[in-house]
Amino acid sequence: MSPAPDSAECAGTGPAPDLPPDLPEVAAWCAEAGDWVRLDEPGSGVELYLCRVGERTRVLAVRGEIDAAEAAAFQNAAIDLVRTAKHVIVDLTGVRFLASRGLAALVRTQRAAEAVGSTVAVVSGGSRVVLRPMQVTGVDTQLQLVGALEELERP
């Protein structure tokens, strides 16, 4: 997997023609930016969409399953973003399964953000699939969790 594009590489890429219809909130929230890039490898079990919002905010919309096989790709993309953006929003509303390695990837992303002075917000969409593993393991107390993108201030 290639590293996440920085703002210069991402600018002007236009709307993602294959942004899935089950991510309407993130599509609407990022509509004005229009800078979409798909980061995952074709055929993988997880789809990773990057949107640049303003100069310092990136949205990583995730769709599919963050299981043992896909956690590394998710983690690499998220950590690359916290290294290049001041604010990273990880939208998990399209996630159908979140394994322990996915939880570990979220915690590692949070720690990487703290190390470089970035922030990470995780959008759960109120999904039990996302929230339950976080609550059982205590990961929910280590992250800034919101139910919807609308709860976050736009840049």
Residue, then its C-alpha position, 0 to 999 in steps of 0.5 A: m500500500s502506498p502512503a497516504p497522499d499529502s495535501a498537495e497530492c490530494a488536491g484536485t483529485g475530484p469526487a470519488p466516483d466509487l464512494p459507496p452509497d452507504l457513506p452518505e454522511v461523510a460524502a455530504w460532510c466532505a462535499e465542498a472539498g471534493d478531494w477524494v482518494r481511495l487508499d486501499e488495494p483492490g479486492s481487500g476486505v476493507e475500503l479506505y477513502l481519504c477526503r481533504v477538508g481544508e488545509r489541516t483536516r483529513v477524513l478517513a472513511v472506512r467501509g467493510e471489515i477491519d479484521a486481522a488481515e486488514a488492520a495493518a492497512f488501516q493502521n498504516a493509512a491512519i498513522d500516515l494521516v496523523r503525520t501530515a494533518k493537524h486533525v484526522i477524523v476516522d469515520l467508521t460508520g461503514v464498518r461491518f466488523l471490528a476485530s481486536r487488531g482494528l481496536a489496537a490500530l485505533v489506539r496506535t493511531q491515537r498515540a501517534a497523533e499525540a506524539v506529533g501534536s495532532t488530534v483524532a476523532v472517531v465517528s462510530g455512527g452509533s453502530r453496535v458493531v463498532l461501539r461494543p468491542m470498544q466498550v468491552t475493551g475500554v478503548d472507548t475511554q482512550l479515543q475521542l468518540v462521536g456518534a456523527l460527523e455533524e457533532l464535529e466542527r468543520p475546519 
